[in-house]
Amino acid sequence: MKAIVTVTLKPSILDPQGEAVLHAVQGMGLKEVKSVRIGKHIELEIQGGDETTLKKKLEQISGELLSNPVMENFHLDLRTGG
């Protein structure tokens, strides 16, 4: 099983890195891009265990360790198989 955690800044938090990328992308001729937000993509490879228990524990880890709940949101995606 693979757990993928995507961490992004909350909409109310300024994203200077995203703004820098936005200006660079527009400067390279892609004026259609109106917004860029930068985040983190974290993959955890998991072997064994009960999916329900794992998901609960991964939610806790994502909220307490992998993200800053004051400034960031996270999305957890569990993938089984290939």
PDB file of N, CA, C and O in Angstrom:
ATOM      1  N   MET A   1       0.840  -1.174   0.000  1.00  0.00           N
ATOM      2  CA  MET A   1       0.000   0.000   0.000  1.00  0.00           C
ATOM      3  C   MET A   1       0.887   1.240   0.000  1.00  0.00           C
ATOM      4  O   MET A   1       1.986   1.244   0.556  1.00  0.00           O
ATOM      5  N   LYS A   2       0.393   2.261  -0.621  1.00  0.00           N
ATOM      6  CA  LYS A   2       1.119   3.525  -0.639  1.00  0.00           C
ATOM      7  C   LYS A   2       0.205   4.615  -0.095  1.00  0.00           C
ATOM      8  O   LYS A   2      -0.960   4.708  -0.483  1.00  0.00           O
ATOM      9  N   ALA A   3       0.729   5.427   0.792  1.00  0.00           N
ATOM     10  CA  ALA A   3       0.012   6.598   1.296  1.00  0.00           C
ATOM     11  C   ALA A   3       0.664   7.827   0.684  1.00  0.00           C
ATOM     12  O   ALA A   3       1.879   8.011   0.760  1.00  0.00           O
ATOM     13  N   ILE A   4      -0.161   8.654   0.083  1.00  0.00           N
ATOM     14  CA  ILE A   4       0.344   9.898  -0.495  1.00  0.00           C
ATOM     15  C   ILE A   4      -0.291  11.050   0.268  1.00  0.00           C
ATOM     16  O   ILE A   4      -1.514  11.171   0.333  1.00  0.00           O
ATOM     17  N   VAL A   5       0.554  11.891   0.842  1.00  0.00           N
ATOM     18  CA  VAL A   5       0.093  13.048   1.599  1.00  0.00           C
ATOM     19  C   VAL A   5       0.485  14.296   0.812  1.00  0.00           C
ATOM     20  O   VAL A   5       1.657  14.519   0.506  1.00  0.00           O
ATOM     21  N   THR A   6      -0.513  15.092   0.497  1.00  0.00           N
ATOM     22  CA  THR A   6      -0.274  16.366  -0.184  1.00  0.00           C
ATOM     23  C   THR A   6      -0.532  17.473   0.825  1.00  0.00           C
ATOM     24  O   THR A   6      -1.619  17.565   1.397  1.00  0.00           O
ATOM     25  N   VAL A   7       0.472  18.311   1.038  1.00  0.00           N
ATOM     26  CA  VAL A   7       0.378  19.394   2.011  1.00  0.00           C
ATOM     27  C   VAL A   7       0.431  20.716   1.247  1.00  0.00           C
ATOM     28  O   VAL A   7       1.335  20.948   0.444  1.00  0.00           O
ATOM     29  N   THR A   8      -0.549  21.575   1.509  1.00  0.00           N
ATOM     30  CA  THR A   8      -0.585  22.888   0.856  1.00  0.00           C
ATOM     31  C   THR A   8      -0.855  23.968   1.893  1.00  0.00           C
ATOM     32  O   THR A   8      -1.439  23.714   2.946  1.00  0.00           O
ATOM     33  N   LEU A   9      -0.421  25.165   1.572  1.00  0.00           N
ATOM     34  CA  LEU A   9      -0.704  26.291   2.453  1.00  0.00           C
ATOM     35  C   LEU A   9      -2.198  26.588   2.435  1.00  0.00           C
ATOM     36  O   LEU A   9      -2.857  26.439   1.406  1.00  0.00           O
ATOM     37  N   LYS A  10      -2.721  27.004   3.570  1.00  0.00           N
ATOM     38  CA  LYS A  10      -4.119  27.418   3.617  1.00  0.00           C
ATOM     39  C   LYS A  10      -4.300  28.628   2.693  1.00  0.00           C
ATOM     40  O   LYS A  10      -3.368  29.413   2.514  1.00  0.00           O
ATOM     41  N   PRO A  11      -5.481  28.781   2.113  1.00  0.00           N
ATOM     42  CA  PRO A  11      -5.708  29.890   1.172  1.00  0.00           C
ATOM     43  C   PRO A  11      -5.401  31.271   1.749  1.00  0.00           C
ATOM     44  O   PRO A  11      -5.023  32.179   1.008  1.00  0.00           O
ATOM     45  N   SER A  12      -5.559  31.439   3.050  1.00  0.00           N
ATOM     46  CA  SER A  12      -5.328  32.746   3.675  1.00  0.00           C
ATOM     47  C   SER A  12      -3.842  33.054   3.902  1.00  0.00           C
ATOM     48  O   SER A  12      -3.500  34.179   4.266  1.00  0.00           O
ATOM     49  N   ILE A  13      -2.956  32.072   3.694  1.00  0.00           N
ATOM     50  CA  ILE A  13      -1.523  32.242   3.930  1.00  0.00           C
ATOM     51  C   ILE A  13      -0.840  32.658   2.626  1.00  0.00           C
ATOM     52  O   ILE A  13      -1.030  32.030   1.584  1.00  0.00           O
ATOM     53  N   LEU A  14      -0.048  33.717   2.699  1.00  0.00           N
ATOM     54  CA  LEU A  14       0.702  34.171   1.529  1.00  0.00           C
ATOM     55  C   LEU A  14       1.724  33.112   1.112  1.00  0.00           C
ATOM     56  O   LEU A  14       2.289  32.413   1.954  1.00  0.00           O
ATOM     57  N   ASP A  15       1.949  33.005  -0.194  1.00  0.00           N
ATOM     58  CA  ASP A  15       2.873  32.009  -0.738  1.00  0.00           C
ATOM     59  C   ASP A  15       3.910  32.714  -1.616  1.00  0.00           C
ATOM     60  O   ASP A  15       3.748  32.758  -2.836  1.00  0.00           O
ATOM     61  N   PRO A  16       4.977  33.267  -1.017  1.00  0.00           N
ATOM     62  CA  PRO A  16       5.969  33.995  -1.801  1.00  0.00           C
ATOM     63  C   PRO A  16       6.664  33.126  -2.849  1.00  0.00           C
ATOM     64  O   PRO A  16       7.008  33.617  -3.924  1.00  0.00           O
ATOM     65  N   GLN A  17       6.872  31.853  -2.555  1.00  0.00           N
ATOM     66  CA  GLN A  17       7.497  30.956  -3.526  1.00  0.00           C
ATOM     67  C   GLN A  17       6.563  30.766  -4.725  1.00  0.00           C
ATOM     68  O   GLN A  17       7.013  30.767  -5.871  1.00  0.00           O
ATOM     69  N   GLY A  18       5.287  30.606  -4.465  1.00  0.00           N
ATOM     70  CA  GLY A  18       4.307  30.489  -5.531  1.00  0.00           C
ATOM     71  C   GLY A  18       4.258  31.750  -6.383  1.00  0.00           C
ATOM     72  O   GLY A  18       4.148  31.673  -7.606  1.00  0.00           O
ATOM     73  N   GLU A  19       4.340  32.912  -5.737  1.00  0.00           N
ATOM     74  CA  GLU A  19       4.341  34.180  -6.475  1.00  0.00           C
ATOM     75  C   GLU A  19       5.568  34.298  -7.381  1.00  0.00           C
ATOM     76  O   GLU A  19       5.467  34.770  -8.514  1.00  0.00           O
ATOM     77  N   ALA A  20       6.728  33.865  -6.873  1.00  0.00           N
ATOM     78  CA  ALA A  20       7.955  33.910  -7.679  1.00  0.00           C
ATOM     79  C   ALA A  20       7.830  33.002  -8.900  1.00  0.00           C
ATOM     80  O   ALA A  20       8.239  33.374 -10.000  1.00  0.00           O
ATOM     81  N   VAL A  21       7.264  31.814  -8.705  1.00  0.00           N
ATOM     82  CA  VAL A  21       7.071  30.900  -9.829  1.00  0.00           C
ATOM     83  C   VAL A  21       6.060  31.478 -10.813  1.00  0.00           C
ATOM     84  O   VAL A  21       6.247  31.369 -12.025  1.00  0.00           O
ATOM     85  N   LEU A  22       4.992  32.091 -10.307  1.00  0.00           N
ATOM     86  CA  LEU A  22       3.995  32.718 -11.172  1.00  0.00           C
ATOM     87  C   LEU A  22       4.634  33.763 -12.076  1.00  0.00           C
ATOM     88  O   LEU A  22       4.397  33.768 -13.284  1.00  0.00           O
ATOM     89  N   HIS A  23       5.437  34.643 -11.504  1.00  0.00           N
ATOM     90  CA  HIS A  23       6.083  35.693 -12.298  1.00  0.00           C
ATOM     91  C   HIS A  23       7.048  35.092 -13.327  1.00  0.00           C
ATOM     92  O   HIS A  23       7.137  35.573 -14.456  1.00  0.00           O
ATOM     93  N   ALA A  24       7.762  34.047 -12.932  1.00  0.00           N
ATOM     94  CA  ALA A  24       8.693  33.406 -13.860  1.00  0.00           C
ATOM     95  C   ALA A  24       7.947  32.742 -15.013  1.00  0.00           C
ATOM     96  O   ALA A  24       8.349  32.868 -16.170  1.00  0.00           O
ATOM     97  N   VAL A  25       6.860  32.034 -14.698  1.00  0.00           N
ATOM     98  CA  VAL A  25       6.069  31.360 -15.729  1.00  0.00           C
ATOM     99  C   VAL A  25       5.478  32.386 -16.699  1.00  0.00           C
ATOM    100  O   VAL A  25       5.518  32.200 -17.915  1.00  0.00           O
ATOM    101  N   GLN A  26       4.934  33.459 -16.151  1.00  0.00           N
ATOM    102  CA  GLN A  26       4.374  34.503 -17.014  1.00  0.00           C
ATOM    103  C   GLN A  26       5.468  35.172 -17.839  1.00  0.00           C
ATOM    104  O   GLN A  26       5.251  35.518 -19.000  1.00  0.00           O
ATOM    105  N   GLY A  27       6.647  35.354 -17.235  1.00  0.00           N
ATOM    106  CA  GLY A  27       7.781  35.936 -17.950  1.00  0.00           C
ATOM    107  C   GLY A  27       8.279  35.051 -19.076  1.00  0.00           C
ATOM    108  O   GLY A  27       8.921  35.531 -20.011  1.00  0.00           O
ATOM    109  N   MET A  28       7.986  33.756 -18.991  1.00  0.00           N
ATOM    110  CA  MET A  28       8.377  32.818 -20.043  1.00  0.00           C
ATOM    111  C   MET A  28       7.286  32.687 -21.110  1.00  0.00           C
ATOM    112  O   MET A  28       7.352  31.823 -21.984  1.00  0.00           O
ATOM    113  N   GLY A  29       6.288  33.557 -21.020  1.00  0.00           N
ATOM    114  CA  GLY A  29       5.292  33.624 -22.075  1.00  0.00           C
ATOM    115  C   GLY A  29       3.975  32.943 -21.798  1.00  0.00           C
ATOM    116  O   GLY A  29       3.107  32.930 -22.671  1.00  0.00           O
ATOM    117  N   LEU A  30       3.787  32.379 -20.624  1.00  0.00           N
ATOM    118  CA  LEU A  30       2.530  31.709 -20.318  1.00  0.00           C
ATOM    119  C   LEU A  30       1.673  32.630 -19.444  1.00  0.00           C
ATOM    120  O   LEU A  30       1.504  32.395 -18.248  1.00  0.00           O
ATOM    121  N   LYS A  31       1.139  33.680 -20.069  1.00  0.00           N
ATOM    122  CA  LYS A  31       0.374  34.716 -19.363  1.00  0.00           C
ATOM    123  C   LYS A  31      -0.964  34.189 -18.837  1.00  0.00           C
ATOM    124  O   LYS A  31      -1.571  34.811 -17.964  1.00  0.00           O
ATOM    125  N   GLU A  32      -1.427  33.052 -19.358  1.00  0.00           N
ATOM    126  CA  GLU A  32      -2.714  32.494 -18.948  1.00  0.00           C
ATOM    127  C   GLU A  32      -2.716  31.996 -17.504  1.00  0.00           C
ATOM    128  O   GLU A  32      -3.777  31.878 -16.892  1.00  0.00           O
ATOM    129  N   VAL A  33      -1.539  31.705 -16.958  1.00  0.00           N
ATOM    130  CA  VAL A  33      -1.456  31.236 -15.568  1.00  0.00           C
ATOM    131  C   VAL A  33      -1.726  32.426 -14.650  1.00  0.00           C
ATOM    132  O   VAL A  33      -1.051  33.453 -14.726  1.00  0.00           O
ATOM    133  N   LYS A  34      -2.720  32.270 -13.788  1.00  0.00           N
ATOM    134  CA  LYS A  34      -3.138  33.374 -12.921  1.00  0.00           C
ATOM    135  C   LYS A  34      -2.764  33.170 -11.459  1.00  0.00           C
ATOM    136  O   LYS A  34      -2.813  34.114 -10.671  1.00  0.00           O
ATOM    137  N   SER A  35      -2.389  31.944 -11.088  1.00  0.00           N
ATOM    138  CA  SER A  35      -2.059  31.686  -9.694  1.00  0.00           C
ATOM    139  C   SER A  35      -1.190  30.436  -9.598  1.00  0.00           C
ATOM    140  O   SER A  35      -1.369  29.482 -10.356  1.00  0.00           O
ATOM    141  N   VAL A  36      -0.250  30.454  -8.660  1.00  0.00           N
ATOM    142  CA  VAL A  36       0.582  29.283  -8.369  1.00  0.00           C
ATOM    143  C   VAL A  36       0.682  29.158  -6.852  1.00  0.00           C
ATOM    144  O   VAL A  36       0.965  30.133  -6.157  1.00  0.00           O
ATOM    145  N   ARG A  37       0.447  27.954  -6.349  1.00  0.00           N
ATOM    146  CA  ARG A  37       0.632  27.649  -4.939  1.00  0.00           C
ATOM    147  C   ARG A  37       1.598  26.472  -4.856  1.00  0.00           C
ATOM    148  O   ARG A  37       1.441  25.491  -5.582  1.00  0.00           O
ATOM    149  N   ILE A  38       2.574  26.560  -3.996  1.00  0.00           N
ATOM    150  CA  ILE A  38       3.579  25.521  -3.838  1.00  0.00           C
ATOM    151  C   ILE A  38       3.232  24.678  -2.608  1.00  0.00           C
ATOM    152  O   ILE A  38       2.814  25.211  -1.580  1.00  0.00           O
ATOM    153  N   GLY A  39       3.407  23.364  -2.724  1.00  0.00           N
ATOM    154  CA  GLY A  39       3.122  22.463  -1.611  1.00  0.00           C
ATOM    155  C   GLY A  39       4.151  21.357  -1.520  1.00  0.00           C
ATOM    156  O   GLY A  39       5.204  21.411  -2.155  1.00  0.00           O
ATOM    157  N   LYS A  40       3.831  20.355  -0.723  1.00  0.00           N
ATOM    158  CA  LYS A  40       4.711  19.200  -0.534  1.00  0.00           C
ATOM    159  C   LYS A  40       3.956  17.935  -0.928  1.00  0.00           C
ATOM    160  O   LYS A  40       2.750  17.825  -0.706  1.00  0.00           O
ATOM    161  N   HIS A  41       4.668  16.997  -1.505  1.00  0.00           N
ATOM    162  CA  HIS A  41       4.130  15.697  -1.901  1.00  0.00           C
ATOM    163  C   HIS A  41       4.961  14.653  -1.155  1.00  0.00           C
ATOM    164  O   HIS A  41       6.167  14.544  -1.375  1.00  0.00           O
ATOM    165  N   ILE A  42       4.320  13.893  -0.279  1.00  0.00           N
ATOM    166  CA  ILE A  42       5.033  12.929   0.560  1.00  0.00           C
ATOM    167  C   ILE A  42       4.445  11.546   0.306  1.00  0.00           C
ATOM    168  O   ILE A  42       3.233  11.356   0.400  1.00  0.00           O
ATOM    169  N   GLU A  43       5.307  10.578  -0.018  1.00  0.00           N
ATOM    170  CA  GLU A  43       4.864   9.204  -0.258  1.00  0.00           C
ATOM    171  C   GLU A  43       5.418   8.288   0.828  1.00  0.00           C
ATOM    172  O   GLU A  43       6.604   8.336   1.157  1.00  0.00           O
ATOM    173  N   LEU A  44       4.542   7.458   1.375  1.00  0.00           N
ATOM    174  CA  LEU A  44       4.942   6.473   2.373  1.00  0.00           C
ATOM    175  C   LEU A  44       4.556   5.100   1.844  1.00  0.00           C
ATOM    176  O   LEU A  44       3.391   4.856   1.531  1.00  0.00           O
ATOM    177  N   GLU A  45       5.520   4.216   1.745  1.00  0.00           N
ATOM    178  CA  GLU A  45       5.267   2.836   1.315  1.00  0.00           C
ATOM    179  C   GLU A  45       4.971   2.026   2.570  1.00  0.00           C
ATOM    180  O   GLU A  45       5.759   2.037   3.515  1.00  0.00           O
ATOM    181  N   ILE A  46       3.827   1.316   2.588  1.00  0.00           N
ATOM    182  CA  ILE A  46       3.381   0.606   3.773  1.00  0.00           C
ATOM    183  C   ILE A  46       3.179  -0.867   3.431  1.00  0.00           C
ATOM    184  O   ILE A  46       2.609  -1.212   2.396  1.00  0.00           O
ATOM    185  N   GLN A  47       3.657  -1.716   4.321  1.00  0.00           N
ATOM    186  CA  GLN A  47       3.535  -3.152   4.094  1.00  0.00           C
ATOM    187  C   GLN A  47       2.762  -3.757   5.259  1.00  0.00           C
ATOM    188  O   GLN A  47       3.210  -3.696   6.404  1.00  0.00           O
ATOM    189  N   GLY A  48       1.599  -4.340   4.970  1.00  0.00           N
ATOM    190  CA  GLY A  48       0.798  -4.990   5.998  1.00  0.00           C
ATOM    191  C   GLY A  48      -0.043  -4.012   6.798  1.00  0.00           C
ATOM    192  O   GLY A  48       0.012  -2.800   6.591  1.00  0.00           O
ATOM    193  N   GLY A  49      -0.817  -4.564   7.712  1.00  0.00           N
ATOM    194  CA  GLY A  49      -1.645  -3.753   8.591  1.00  0.00           C
ATOM    195  C   GLY A  49      -3.074  -3.630   8.105  1.00  0.00           C
ATOM    196  O   GLY A  49      -3.373  -3.856   6.933  1.00  0.00           O
ATOM    197  N   ASP A  50      -3.944  -3.270   9.016  1.00  0.00           N
ATOM    198  CA  ASP A  50      -5.356  -3.067   8.738  1.00  0.00           C
ATOM    199  C   ASP A  50      -5.566  -1.671   8.152  1.00  0.00           C
ATOM    200  O   ASP A  50      -5.127  -0.679   8.733  1.00  0.00           O
ATOM    201  N   GLU A  51      -6.236  -1.596   7.004  1.00  0.00           N
ATOM    202  CA  GLU A  51      -6.381  -0.320   6.295  1.00  0.00           C
ATOM    203  C   GLU A  51      -7.088   0.739   7.135  1.00  0.00           C
ATOM    204  O   GLU A  51      -6.690   1.904   7.120  1.00  0.00           O
ATOM    205  N   THR A  52      -8.119   0.354   7.859  1.00  0.00           N
ATOM    206  CA  THR A  52      -8.852   1.324   8.683  1.00  0.00           C
ATOM    207  C   THR A  52      -7.971   1.886   9.791  1.00  0.00           C
ATOM    208  O   THR A  52      -7.965   3.093  10.033  1.00  0.00           O
ATOM    209  N   THR A  53      -7.229   1.013  10.463  1.00  0.00           N
ATOM    210  CA  THR A  53      -6.319   1.447  11.527  1.00  0.00           C
ATOM    211  C   THR A  53      -5.194   2.306  10.955  1.00  0.00           C
ATOM    212  O   THR A  53      -4.843   3.340  11.522  1.00  0.00           O
ATOM    213  N   LEU A  54      -4.630   1.867   9.821  1.00  0.00           N
ATOM    214  CA  LEU A  54      -3.558   2.634   9.186  1.00  0.00           C
ATOM    215  C   LEU A  54      -4.030   4.026   8.799  1.00  0.00           C
ATOM    216  O   LEU A  54      -3.330   5.012   9.031  1.00  0.00           O
ATOM    217  N   LYS A  55      -5.213   4.106   8.211  1.00  0.00           N
ATOM    218  CA  LYS A  55      -5.722   5.410   7.775  1.00  0.00           C
ATOM    219  C   LYS A  55      -5.871   6.359   8.955  1.00  0.00           C
ATOM    220  O   LYS A  55      -5.507   7.531   8.858  1.00  0.00           O
ATOM    221  N   LYS A  56      -6.402   5.863  10.070  1.00  0.00           N
ATOM    222  CA  LYS A  56      -6.569   6.694  11.263  1.00  0.00           C
ATOM    223  C   LYS A  56      -5.216   7.201  11.765  1.00  0.00           C
ATOM    224  O   LYS A  56      -5.072   8.379  12.092  1.00  0.00           O
ATOM    225  N   LYS A  57      -4.232   6.309  11.824  1.00  0.00           N
ATOM    226  CA  LYS A  57      -2.901   6.696  12.303  1.00  0.00           C
ATOM    227  C   LYS A  57      -2.228   7.666  11.324  1.00  0.00           C
ATOM    228  O   LYS A  57      -1.573   8.622  11.740  1.00  0.00           O
ATOM    229  N   LEU A  58      -2.398   7.410  10.017  1.00  0.00           N
ATOM    230  CA  LEU A  58      -1.812   8.307   9.008  1.00  0.00           C
ATOM    231  C   LEU A  58      -2.446   9.695   9.045  1.00  0.00           C
ATOM    232  O   LEU A  58      -1.762  10.693   8.817  1.00  0.00           O
ATOM    233  N   GLU A  59      -3.738   9.768   9.330  1.00  0.00           N
ATOM    234  CA  GLU A  59      -4.396  11.076   9.487  1.00  0.00           C
ATOM    235  C   GLU A  59      -3.747  11.842  10.645  1.00  0.00           C
ATOM    236  O   GLU A  59      -3.474  13.037  10.532  1.00  0.00           O
ATOM    237  N   GLN A  60      -3.507  11.153  11.743  1.00  0.00           N
ATOM    238  CA  GLN A  60      -2.876  11.779  12.906  1.00  0.00           C
ATOM    239  C   GLN A  60      -1.459  12.249  12.560  1.00  0.00           C
ATOM    240  O   GLN A  60      -1.085  13.381  12.864  1.00  0.00           O
ATOM    241  N   ILE A  61      -0.679  11.375  11.925  1.00  0.00           N
ATOM    242  CA  ILE A  61       0.708  11.716  11.565  1.00  0.00           C
ATOM    243  C   ILE A  61       0.739  12.885  10.585  1.00  0.00           C
ATOM    244  O   ILE A  61       1.580  13.777  10.700  1.00  0.00           O
ATOM    245  N   SER A  62      -0.175  12.876   9.627  1.00  0.00           N
ATOM    246  CA  SER A  62      -0.230  13.957   8.636  1.00  0.00           C
ATOM    247  C   SER A  62      -0.553  15.289   9.292  1.00  0.00           C
ATOM    248  O   SER A  62       0.009  16.321   8.926  1.00  0.00           O
ATOM    249  N   GLY A  63      -1.464  15.265  10.266  1.00  0.00           N
ATOM    250  CA  GLY A  63      -1.866  16.496  10.939  1.00  0.00           C
ATOM    251  C   GLY A  63      -0.881  17.001  11.974  1.00  0.00           C
ATOM    252  O   GLY A  63      -0.818  18.202  12.234  1.00  0.00           O
ATOM    253  N   GLU A  64      -0.107  16.095  12.572  1.00  0.00           N
ATOM    254  CA  GLU A  64       0.793  16.491  13.658  1.00  0.00           C
ATOM    255  C   GLU A  64       2.261  16.582  13.254  1.00  0.00           C
ATOM    256  O   GLU A  64       3.018  17.351  13.847  1.00  0.00           O
ATOM    257  N   LEU A  65       2.675  15.798  12.243  1.00  0.00           N
ATOM    258  CA  LEU A  65       4.090  15.738  11.896  1.00  0.00           C
ATOM    259  C   LEU A  65       4.385  16.285  10.496  1.00  0.00           C
ATOM    260  O   LEU A  65       5.317  17.067  10.311  1.00  0.00           O
ATOM    261  N   LEU A  66       3.593  15.871   9.529  1.00  0.00           N
ATOM    262  CA  LEU A  66       3.899  16.215   8.129  1.00  0.00           C
ATOM    263  C   LEU A  66       3.385  17.583   7.715  1.00  0.00           C
ATOM    264  O   LEU A  66       3.817  18.125   6.698  1.00  0.00           O
ATOM    265  N   SER A  67       2.466  18.150   8.495  1.00  0.00           N
ATOM    266  CA  SER A  67       1.942  19.475   8.168  1.00  0.00           C
ATOM    267  C   SER A  67       1.883  20.334   9.423  1.00  0.00           C
ATOM    268  O   SER A  67       1.914  19.833  10.547  1.00  0.00           O
ATOM    269  N   ASN A  68       1.798  21.624   9.203  1.00  0.00           N
ATOM    270  CA  ASN A  68       1.628  22.588  10.289  1.00  0.00           C
ATOM    271  C   ASN A  68       0.158  23.009  10.263  1.00  0.00           C
ATOM    272  O   ASN A  68      -0.234  23.774   9.382  1.00  0.00           O
ATOM    273  N   PRO A  69      -0.668  22.533  11.204  1.00  0.00           N
ATOM    274  CA  PRO A  69      -2.105  22.789  11.139  1.00  0.00           C
ATOM    275  C   PRO A  69      -2.488  24.271  11.219  1.00  0.00           C
ATOM    276  O   PRO A  69      -3.603  24.635  10.846  1.00  0.00           O
ATOM    277  N   VAL A  70      -1.604  25.107  11.687  1.00  0.00           N
ATOM    278  CA  VAL A  70      -1.892  26.535  11.750  1.00  0.00           C
ATOM    279  C   VAL A  70      -1.856  27.154  10.350  1.00  0.00           C
ATOM    280  O   VAL A  70      -2.652  28.039  10.039  1.00  0.00           O
ATOM    281  N   MET A  71      -0.928  26.684   9.510  1.00  0.00           N
ATOM    282  CA  MET A  71      -0.709  27.294   8.201  1.00  0.00           C
ATOM    283  C   MET A  71      -1.053  26.400   7.013  1.00  0.00           C
ATOM    284  O   MET A  71      -1.214  26.896   5.898  1.00  0.00           O
ATOM    285  N   GLU A  72      -1.169  25.092   7.236  1.00  0.00           N
ATOM    286  CA  GLU A  72      -1.276  24.172   6.114  1.00  0.00           C
ATOM    287  C   GLU A  72      -2.482  23.238   6.233  1.00  0.00           C
ATOM    288  O   GLU A  72      -2.953  22.931   7.328  1.00  0.00           O
ATOM    289  N   ASN A  73      -2.959  22.801   5.077  1.00  0.00           N
ATOM    290  CA  ASN A  73      -3.946  21.736   4.966  1.00  0.00           C
ATOM    291  C   ASN A  73      -3.247  20.513   4.412  1.00  0.00           C
ATOM    292  O   ASN A  73      -2.189  20.625   3.792  1.00  0.00           O
ATOM    293  N   PHE A  74      -3.833  19.342   4.631  1.00  0.00           N
ATOM    294  CA  PHE A  74      -3.270  18.139   4.010  1.00  0.00           C
ATOM    295  C   PHE A  74      -4.391  17.292   3.438  1.00  0.00           C
ATOM    296  O   PHE A  74      -5.539  17.359   3.877  1.00  0.00           O
ATOM    297  N   HIS A  75      -4.029  16.502   2.456  1.00  0.00           N
ATOM    298  CA  HIS A  75      -4.942  15.540   1.854  1.00  0.00           C
ATOM    299  C   HIS A  75      -4.231  14.195   1.848  1.00  0.00           C
ATOM    300  O   HIS A  75      -3.096  14.093   1.384  1.00  0.00           O
ATOM    301  N   LEU A  76      -4.892  13.166   2.360  1.00  0.00           N
ATOM    302  CA  LEU A  76      -4.324  11.818   2.425  1.00  0.00           C
ATOM    303  C   LEU A  76      -5.004  10.942   1.398  1.00  0.00           C
ATOM    304  O   LEU A  76      -6.232  10.881   1.334  1.00  0.00           O
ATOM    305  N   ASP A  77      -4.198  10.259   0.587  1.00  0.00           N
ATOM    306  CA  ASP A  77      -4.703   9.356  -0.442  1.00  0.00           C
ATOM    307  C   ASP A  77      -4.033   8.008  -0.237  1.00  0.00           C
ATOM    308  O   ASP A  77      -2.812   7.897  -0.347  1.00  0.00           O
ATOM    309  N   LEU A  78      -4.828   6.974   0.064  1.00  0.00           N
ATOM    310  CA  LEU A  78      -4.305   5.618   0.220  1.00  0.00           C
ATOM    311  C   LEU A  78      -4.523   4.864  -1.078  1.00  0.00           C
ATOM    312  O   LEU A  78      -5.626   4.860  -1.624  1.00  0.00           O
ATOM    313  N   ARG A  79      -3.472   4.228  -1.572  1.00  0.00           N
ATOM    314  CA  ARG A  79      -3.552   3.463  -2.816  1.00  0.00           C
ATOM    315  C   ARG A  79      -3.096   2.030  -2.566  1.00  0.00           C
ATOM    316  O   ARG A  79      -2.011   1.791  -2.036  1.00  0.00           O
ATOM    317  N   THR A  80      -3.921   1.109  -2.945  1.00  0.00           N
ATOM    318  CA  THR A  80      -3.578  -0.296  -2.803  1.00  0.00           C
ATOM    319  C   THR A  80      -3.250  -0.863  -4.181  1.00  0.00           C
ATOM    320  O   THR A  80      -3.707  -0.355  -5.205  1.00  0.00           O
ATOM    321  N   GLY A  81      -2.458  -1.911  -4.184  1.00  0.00           N
ATOM    322  CA  GLY A  81      -2.100  -2.559  -5.448  1.00  0.00           C
ATOM    323  C   GLY A  81      -1.072  -1.788  -6.243  1.00  0.00           C
ATOM    324  O   GLY A  81      -0.446  -0.853  -5.744  1.00  0.00           O
ATOM    325  N   GLY A  82      -0.901  -2.217  -7.551  1.00  0.00           N
ATOM    326  CA  GLY A  82       0.071  -1.693  -8.493  1.00  0.00           C
ATOM    327  C   GLY A  82       0.341  -0.282  -8.387  1.00  0.00           C
ATOM    328  O   GLY A  82       1.152   0.250  -9.145  1.00  0.00           O
TER     329      GLY A  82
END
